[in-house]
Amino acid sequence: MGQWKQELEKAATILSRATRVTVSTGAGISAESSIPTFRDPGGLWDQINPMEAGTAKGLLRAFQTKSRIIVPILMTMLDRFEKAEPNAGHKALFDLEKMGIVRTVITQNVDNLHKEAGTTDLIEVHGNLFKMVCLSCGWEREVDRKPYIEMIRNRLSMIDVYDLDALLSLAVICDQCRSVMRPDVVMFGEAVKSMPRAFRVSAESDVMLVLGTSGVVFPAASFPVEAKKAGAGVIVINPTENGFRHCSDIYIPMKAGDALPAIVGKITGCSG
């Protein structure tokens, strides 16, 4: 951490003077909670062809025809999502919110960890695995992450034949119309969520803090660019690369869970 002390101090100074910080987070911050990424080597798309299983129909077809491949992968993912907890990076963002510095967090992640860490103004552009939406009436409800995962795991373990009925047995039933609900996540071919608001808060920022994203997923990769165009400072924290060299003012090659608590400590005067 001492290697990047100067960058951490600069970031702390900029953030301490800001009042409209927008945060853009990607898979990297969730990876620090041991949730597997999709695109990185060894991630989900290395194990499953996204063009086959990245849509609702494709997932159903893969569930029926490639259950020996899909089900073990799904069980492993369920285990990771169940054990995951908000990490020090998630918690530090909430600390910055309570200090009146961070206003909005825009995330590409679907794991609910920002919300569990306390973030109140959250834009989930790819949806949330633990928010259900009815396929018939559109009614929405949230589910508790760990009990829901336990329920899915138990039902999966009881399936003998992987067909449509088996897949439907995993679904949550709508309390309003008794139809099937699905996780409110964006699959391939579906529109991302809350884009107008995400671009608006980006343009209204005085600082954009970019965490754990490579900058290759659009339109989310455009948020820092929009903030920079509007005059905001851009701080990038990512241990592997800076995908925003063209618009970043500060780059800190660290994990968010290490860098953000250090920055919070410098702002509050609690670190050396």
C-alpha positions in Angstrom: 0.0 0.0 0.0 2.9 2.3 0.7 3.9 2.1 -3.0 0.7 4.0 -3.9 0.6 6.3 -0.9 0.8 9.5 -3.0 -2.1 8.4 -5.2 -4.2 7.4 -2.2 -3.6 10.8 -0.6 -4.5 12.6 -3.9 -7.7 10.6 -4.1 -8.6 11.3 -0.5 -8.0 15.0 -1.0 -10.2 15.1 -4.1 -13.0 13.1 -2.5 -12.9 15.1 0.7 -13.7 18.2 -1.3 -16.5 16.6 -3.3 -20.2 16.4 -2.6 -21.6 14.7 -5.7 -19.5 11.6 -6.1 -20.9 8.9 -8.4 -19.4 5.5 -8.2 -19.3 3.0 -11.1 -18.6 -0.6 -10.0 -17.9 -3.8 -12.0 -17.2 -7.4 -11.4 -13.9 -6.8 -9.7 -15.4 -5.6 -6.4 -17.6 -8.6 -6.2 -14.7 -10.9 -7.0 -13.2 -9.6 -3.8 -16.1 -11.3 -2.1 -15.3 -14.6 -4.0 -18.1 -14.2 -6.5 -16.9 -15.5 -9.9 -16.7 -13.1 -12.8 -18.2 -13.7 -16.1 -15.6 -12.6 -18.6 -12.2 -13.0 -16.9 -10.2 -16.2 -17.5 -11.8 -19.0 -15.6 -15.1 -17.1 -15.3 -18.5 -18.3 -16.2 -18.3 -17.7 -19.9 -15.2 -19.9 -20.0 -17.3 -22.7 -18.8 -20.6 -22.0 -20.6 -21.0 -20.5 -24.1 -22.9 -17.2 -23.4 -24.5 -17.4 -26.9 -26.1 -20.7 -25.8 -27.0 -20.0 -22.2 -27.1 -16.2 -22.0 -30.8 -15.9 -22.9 -33.9 -17.3 -21.1 -34.6 -19.8 -24.0 -31.0 -20.7 -24.3 -30.7 -21.4 -20.6 -33.8 -23.6 -20.7 -32.4 -25.5 -23.7 -29.0 -26.0 -22.0 -30.7 -27.1 -18.8 -32.5 -29.8 -20.7 -29.7 -31.0 -23.0 -26.5 -30.3 -21.0 -27.6 -30.8 -17.5 -24.5 -32.8 -16.6 -22.5 -29.6 -17.4 -24.9 -26.9 -16.3 -26.1 -28.3 -12.9 -22.6 -28.7 -11.3 -21.6 -25.2 -12.5 -24.9 -23.8 -11.1 -24.3 -25.6 -7.8 -20.9 -24.1 -7.5 -22.2 -20.6 -8.3 -25.0 -21.0 -5.7 -22.3 -22.0 -3.1 -20.3 -18.9 -3.9 -23.3 -16.5 -3.8 -24.5 -18.0 -0.5 -21.1 -17.6 1.2 -20.4 -14.1 -0.2 -20.5 -11.1 2.2 -20.0 -7.4 1.5 -16.3 -6.7 1.6 -14.3 -3.8 2.9 -14.8 -2.0 -0.4 -18.6 -2.2 -0.2 -18.5 -1.0 3.4 -16.2 1.9 2.7 -18.5 3.1 0.0 -21.3 3.3 2.6 -18.9 5.1 4.9 -18.3 7.7 2.2 -22.1 7.9 1.7 -22.7 8.6 5.4 -20.0 11.3 5.2 -22.0 13.1 2.4 -19.4 12.4 -0.2 -20.8 9.5 -2.3 -24.3 10.2 -3.7 -25.0 7.4 -6.1 -23.5 4.0 -6.8 -24.1 2.6 -10.3 -23.2 -1.1 -10.5 -23.1 -3.8 -13.2 -23.2 -6.5 -10.5 -26.3 -8.5 -9.7 -25.3 -9.9 -6.3 -27.1 -7.4 -3.9 -23.9 -6.8 -1.9 -23.9 -3.1 -2.3 -27.4 -3.0 -0.8 -26.5 -5.3 2.0 -23.5 -3.1 2.8 -25.9 -0.2 3.3 -25.8 1.8 0.0 -29.1 3.6 -0.3 -29.0 5.2 -3.8 -28.2 2.3 -6.0 -28.6 1.9 -9.8 -28.4 -1.7 -10.8 -28.1 -1.5 -14.6 -28.0 -5.3 -15.0 -30.6 -6.0 -12.4 -30.5 -8.0 -9.2 -30.6 -11.8 -8.9 -32.6 -11.5 -5.6 -35.3 -9.3 -6.9 -38.1 -11.2 -8.6 -40.5 -10.0 -11.3 -43.7 -11.7 -12.3 -43.8 -12.8 -16.0 -47.6 -12.1 -16.1 -48.5 -9.1 -14.0 -45.1 -7.5 -13.5 -45.3 -7.5 -9.7 -41.9 -7.3 -8.0 -40.6 -8.6 -4.7 -37.2 -9.0 -3.1 -36.1 -12.3 -1.6 -33.5 -12.9 1.1 -30.4 -14.1 -0.6 -29.3 -17.0 1.6 -32.7 -18.6 2.2 -33.5 -18.3 -1.5 -30.2 -20.0 -2.5 -30.8 -22.8 0.0 -34.3 -23.3 -1.5 -32.9 -23.5 -5.0 -30.2 -25.9 -4.0 -32.6 -28.2 -2.2 -35.0 -28.2 -5.2 -32.2 -28.8 -7.7 -30.9 -31.8 -5.7 -34.4 -33.4 -5.9 -34.7 -33.2 -9.7 -34.4 -36.5 -11.7 -35.4 -35.3 -15.2 -34.2 -31.9 -16.3 -37.2 -30.6 -18.3 -39.4 -27.6 -18.3 -41.4 -28.8 -15.3 -38.1 -29.2 -13.4 -37.0 -25.7 -14.3 -40.4 -24.3 -13.3 -40.1 -26.0 -9.9 -37.2 -23.6 -9.2 -39.4 -20.6 -9.7 -40.8 -18.2 -7.2 -44.6 -17.9 -7.5 -46.2 -14.5 -7.6 -48.4 -13.6 -4.6 -50.6 -11.4 -6.7 -51.6 -13.7 -9.7 -49.9 -17.0 -8.9 -47.9 -16.9 -12.1 -44.2 -17.7 -12.4 -41.6 -15.1 -11.4 -38.0 -14.8 -12.6 -34.9 -13.0 -11.3 -34.9 -9.5 -12.5 -31.6 -9.7 -14.3 -30.6 -8.6 -17.8 -29.9 -11.5 -20.1 -28.5 -11.3 -23.6 -30.8 -9.4 -25.9 -32.6 -7.6 -23.1 -32.3 -3.9 -22.4 -30.1 -2.7 -19.6 -31.9 -0.8 -16.8 -32.1 2.8 -15.7 -29.8 4.1 -18.4 -31.2 7.7 -18.5 -30.8 8.1 -14.8 -27.3 6.5 -14.8 -26.1 8.9 -17.5 -27.8 11.9 -15.8 -26.1 11.3 -12.4 -22.8 10.7 -14.1 -23.0 14.0 -15.8 -24.0 15.7 -12.6 -21.0 14.4 -10.7 -18.1 16.4 -9.4 -16.1 13.2 -9.1 -16.6 9.7 -10.7 -15.0 6.8 -8.8 -14.6 3.7 -11.0 -14.0 0.4 -9.2 -13.2 -3.0 -10.5 -14.3 -2.7 -14.1 -12.2 -3.1 -17.3 -14.1 -0.7 -19.3 -15.1 -3.1 -22.1 -18.8 -3.5 -21.2 -21.0 -0.9 -22.8 -23.0 1.2 -22.2 -21.6 1.1 -18.6 -18.1 1.9 -19.8 -19.5 5.3 -21.0 -20.3 6.6 -17.5 -16.8 7.8 -16.7 -16.6 9.4 -20.1 -19.8 11.3 -19.6 -18.7 12.5 -16.2 -15.3 13.7 -17.6 -17.1 15.6 -20.4 -19.1 17.4 -17.7 -16.0 18.4 -15.9 -15.8 15.7 -13.2 -12.5 14.2 -11.9 -12.2 10.5 -12.6 -10.5 8.2 -10.1 -9.9 4.6 -11.2 -9.2 1.8 -8.7 -8.5 -1.6 -10.3 -5.7 -4.0 -9.5 -5.3 -5.4 -13.0 -5.6 -2.5 -15.5 -6.8 1.0 -16.2 -9.4 0.7 -18.9 -10.0 4.5 -18.7 -6.6 5.9 -19.4 -8.1 8.3 -21.8 -10.2 10.1 -19.2 -8.8 9.2 -15.7 -7.0 11.7 -13.5 -5.8 9.2 -10.9 -5.2 5.5 -11.3 -4.6 3.3 -8.2 -3.7 -0.4 -9.1 -5.2 -1.9 -5.9 -8.2 -3.9 -4.8 -11.1 -1.7 -3.8 -11.2 -3.5 -0.4 -7.7 -2.3 0.3 -7.7 1.2 -1.3 -11.1 2.5 -0.2 -10.7 1.9 3.6 -7.3 3.6 3.3 -8.9 6.6 1.6 -11.6 6.8 4.1 -9.0 6.7 6.9 -7.1 9.5 5.3 -10.2 11.6 5.0 -11.2 11.0 8.6 -7.7 11.4 9.9 -7.7 7.8 11.2 -4.7 6.5 9.2 -1.0 7.2 9.2 
